[in-house]
Amino acid sequence: MADLPSSSRRALAATDATDTSVDQSLAQAAMESMRLGERLEHEAVSETPEAILKRMLSVKTVVSTGSSFAQRQQAAIGSNTEFREIGTGSIGKVFEHPRTILVYKVPMADQPEKLWNNYLKHARVYESFKAMPPVNEQVVIPRCFFYTNPDDEAFWTQNLKWFPNLPLFPQVTHHVLYMERVFPLPLPIRNALISKFCPPMYQQSAKKYEANKDCLIRPYLGRLKYGSGNYPGFSLRNFQLHADEIMDLGLDASELCTSMARALAVLHWHTKIDGEDIEFVIGSSPLREKVVSVSKASELSTMAPYTSTYDRVQHNTLNFTKRVTSLWMLDLDACSDIAMDSNGVDMAVKAFIGHTTTMHSSPACGLCLTLSTATTSSRMY
């Protein structure tokens, strides 16, 4: 298994000074997984797919999963495992780095300008979100840790061999953005999506299809679902959940509307970019659990008797068997700076109208997100 390059070790150390062993979390996840699987199967029998999706797709819901993800990550420890493709983004492919919560974003074509722009805009938006706690609690933006280029000998000597060598994606050096992974939705949600939306004749094959483990949902608030969808190629990668389906499941559409509107307001008025071609997806992240931190004897000797040390525990152990459902904002590579004048407003409007199917709602949908909502939300900041 490839080790993290020194540059990424420095980046991770800087972002989390109390880093703990992911290996221990993965080992615990693997041991718990079989027990979880049995319990989840029992629970699934007693709930309809609609009830499962309504409960588990609510933002910030913690979902237990008995999926094979933890076992696959645990099996990678100490072995030579190549970086696995987990999806295709706006400008290229995305590869997971096993044993970590991180991914490599690699352009398919020679597009370093877009990847670099994504890096710069991402850093600015991330700082804006941190400065706006209400929005940061509703919409998550993944962290970007470092950027590398085809001439970075230290990085590629260590890592080139772990990238796959494919006819349309040869094993050569690239421009790469190293960033936090948006984890797929866990097994109970995937199975419920298949039970609800996949034709019965294809459900078993859909559950076994490896690529369906990389499940993210794209909420399409401005589009209704047309057609029966009775086709064998049922895919959960970038699964489109339309406005009528959102309402049918009883999900809180207004919460999604408000979260997207406020995120756009931050982009327009704080980061001062247009939001061109951004994406919102529903994904997950491993739950961070408490780690008991033993107080030093020298510290205890200075405390009054019976002093509580509960608040000294650390909160940074990753538990891959418990995942938090979140709304994420991605793909900032096409964003441009805007001025705080009429020209900037025109750019923001143009970018927003381009998201009609994703965010803007038609009257037939019965939803409420409009550009004026985003503008009104901006007054909060």
N, C-alpha and C positions, 0 to 999 in steps of 0.2 A: 504494500500500500504506500502510495506517495505521501511523504511528509509535507506539512505546510511549509511554503517557502518562508525565509526569514522575514521578508517584507510583510507577509500576512501575519506572522507571529507578532511583529511589532504593532501592526494595526489592531489586532484583536486585543493585545495587552492594553493598548491605549483606550479602547472602548469599554473594557470591562476589567477593572483592576482587581476584582475578586473572582477571577476565573476559576472554575472548578472542573473536575474531570468529567468530560462528556462520556468517556468510556464507562464510568461507573453507572451513569444514567442509562446507557444503552444496555448494559448487562442486566440492570434491574428491569428495564422494559422487556427484554427478551424472556426473563423468568416469569413475569406477570402476564405475558401476552396470551398464553394458552388458557389461563384461568379467565382472563377477560373475554376471550373469544367465546368460551362456553356460556358465560353469563350474558353477553350481548346477543347471542343467538336466541337464548331463552326470552330476553326482553323484546327482541324484534318480532317474535311470534305474537305477542300480546298487543302490539301497536300497529296501526296502519301506516303505510309509507307517508301519507299526508301528515299524520301526527308527529312522526319522527322528524320530518323535514321542518315543520313549523317550530318544533322545539329546538332542534340542533342548529338550524341556520340563523337563529337570532344572534345578532352581533354580541360578542364577548361570552358566548356560551362555552362551557368547558365540556368536551366530549371525550369519553373513554373509548379507546380503540384496541381491538385485538388483531389489527392488520399485520401483514408480514413485514412492514417497514422496519420495525425495531430489529427483527431477526436479520433482515438483509444488511442493515447497518452494522449490527454486531458481528455478522459473519465476515465483514470486510476488514475487521481488525486483524492486523498481522498478515494479511494476504495481499497479493498483487491484484488490485481491482482497478479497472480503467474508469475514467469519469463517464457516467451514464447520461445520455441525452434525456432530458425530462420535458422538453417543449421547445417551441419556436416562438421567439418574441417578435417585436416590430422590425428589427433589423438583423436578426440572426438566431443562432441556436443557444440554448441554455443547458449547461451540464452541471450535475450535482457533484460536489466533492464529498465522497462517502465519509462517514463518521463526523461530519460537521453540519452546521446549519447554513452553509455557504454554497454559492454557485458561481460558475464562470459564464459570463455573457460574451459570446463570440460572434462577430458579424459574418454573415454568409459571403458577402462580397467585400470588396475593398472600400469600406465605409468608415474610416476612422473618425471623420468629422462628426458623424451622428453619434457614435459611441462616446466620443470625448464630450460632446455637448450634453449627452445624457448624464455623464459623470458630473459636470459642472452644475447643471441645473438641479440634479438630484441633491447635491450638497447644500445648495441654497434653500431648496424646498424643505429638506430635512431640518435645517436650522429654523426655518419659519414655523414648522409644525411644533418643534420643541418650545418655541416662544409662545405658542397658542395652545395651552393645555386642553381647552374644551374640544378643539378639533383633533388634537393628537390622540384623544381618547376615543374618537369616533372613526377615524380613518388612519391606517398605518402606512407609513412609507418605509420600504426596506433601506437599510444602511448600505452605503457603498464604502468598501474598505481600501481598495487601491486599483490603479490602472497600470497595465503593462503593455509594452509594444513588441513587435517582432524582433527587435535587436537586443532585448533584455536577456543576455546570455545566462545570467544566474537563474532566472525563472525557468527558461525553456530547457536548460540542461537537466533540471530537476523534474519537470512536469510534462514535457512534450510526449513522452512515451505513454502517458496515461490518457491522452486524448485518442478517441477512436480514429481509425484510418478508413475512410469511406470514399467511394467513387466520386461523390459530389461534395465531399468534405475531407480532402486529403490531410494527412498528418503533417502539417507544416506550421511554422510560427504565425501568430496572428496578433492583432490588437485584442486585448481582453480586459473586461471590467469584472472585478471580483466583488461580489455583493451578497447581502443577506438573502436567503431563500424564502420565498413564499411557499410554505408547506402545503401539500395537497389536502383536500378535505378527507377526514378519516373514514374508515370502512363503513360504519353505520349509515353515514350520509350517502356514500357511494351506492350502497345496496338499495337504499330507499329511493334514490334517483332512478336507478334501473327498474325497480319494481313499479314506480309511478309512471315513468315516461318511455321506457323501452318496450316494444312489442313482446308479448309473452314468449313467442317462438325464438327470440334472440336473447332472452335474459340470462340464461346460463352461460352462453358464450361471452356475453358482455361482462359478466362478473369475473370470468377467467382471463379476459384480455388484459395483458400486462400494462399496456399504455393507459388503461382506464384508472390505474392507481395514481396517476398524475392528474388528479381531478381538481380543476378550479372552475368556479362559476362566474360567468359574465352576466350581471343583471342588466337586462335590456328594458328599461322603463318606458321607452318610447316606441315599442314594437309589440304587436300582437302575434301570437303563434298561428301560422296558417299551415294546413296540411296535417296528415295523420302521422307522418314520420315513420311509416312502416318500411324501414330499410335495414339491411343486416349490419351496416357499418356504424353502429351506435357508439359514439365516442363521448367520454366524459372530460376530455381535454378541452379547456375553454368552453365548457358547456353553457349554452345560451339559455337563460331563464327569462322568459318574456313577461310583459306586464300582466297579461291575463293569467299566466301560470303563477306569478307571484301572489296575485289576489286570490287565486283558487286555493293556494296553500295556506292562506291566512297570515302570510308574513307581513311585517310592519313596513309597508311600502313608503309611508311618510318618513320613517326613520332613515331609510336609504336615501330618499330625496333630500332630506335636511343635511345628512352627512356629506353627500356629494356637493350640495350647494355651498356649504361652509368651506369645504376643501377648495372649491373653485374661488371662493372669496379670498382665501389666504393666498392662492397663486396670483390672483389679479392685483390685490391691494397691498400685500406684504412682500411677497417674492417679486412681484411686478413682472410676471411672464404671462403669455397668452393662454397656456394650457392646450396648445395644438396637439391633437392626436393622443392625448393621455388615455389611459384605460383604468377602469375600476373593476376589481375582481373580488370575489369572496373566497378566501383561502383560510389557512390556519397557521398556527405557530405552536411549538412545544410549550407546555406549561412550565413556568419557572417556579420551582418549589423551594421551601425553606431548607437551609443547611444549618445544623447545629454548630455554632462556633464556640469553642471552649475558651472561656476567658482566662487570661494569664493570671498566675498567682499574684504577681505584683499589682495587677489591677484590682483584684478582689480584696487585697489587704487595705486598700484605700477607701473601700466602700463601707457604708453603714451596714450593720447587720440586717439581714433579710432583704437587701436591695434586689429588686427584680432585674434580671439580665435578659428577659425575654426579647426586648427590643434590640439586642445585639446579634440576633441571628441574621444570617445572610440569605438573600433571596435570589439565588442565581443557578440553582441546579436545574438542568433541563430534563423533563420527563416526556419522552416521545410517545408514551401510551396515553397521555392526557393532552388534548390539543384545544387551543382557544380559537374559536371561529371569529374572523375579523374581516372588515372591508379594507382592502389594500388599494393604493393608487400607484400605477406603474407607467413606464414608457414615456420618459420626458425628452427623448432624443430629438423630437421635432419642435420643441418649445422655443419661442423667441422672446427677447426682452420687449417690454412695452413701456411707453411713456405715460405719465398720468395726465393725458389730454385726450382730445377727441379721436386722434389717430390710434391711441392705445385702446380706447373703447371699441373702435371699429375692428381692431385685430382680435380683441377678446370675443366680440360678438361673432365674428367669422369662425373662430376656432370652436365656439360653443355650438353654433348651428351645425357644424360638421359632426357633432356628437348627437344628432337628433335621435338616432335609434338607441343610443346608450343611456343618455341622461334626460334629454328634453322630451316631455310627454305630450302626446296628442290628446284632445278632449275625449276621444273614445276610450282612452286608457283609464280615465278617472283619477289620474295622478296629478301632482301639483308642481313639479319642478320646472321653473322657468329661469331665464337669465335674471329677471328682476328679483327672484328669490336669492340668487347668489349676491346680487348687488345689495339687497337689504341686509343679508347676513354680514356683509363686509362692515356695516356700521358698528358691529360688535367689537371690531378690532381697531 
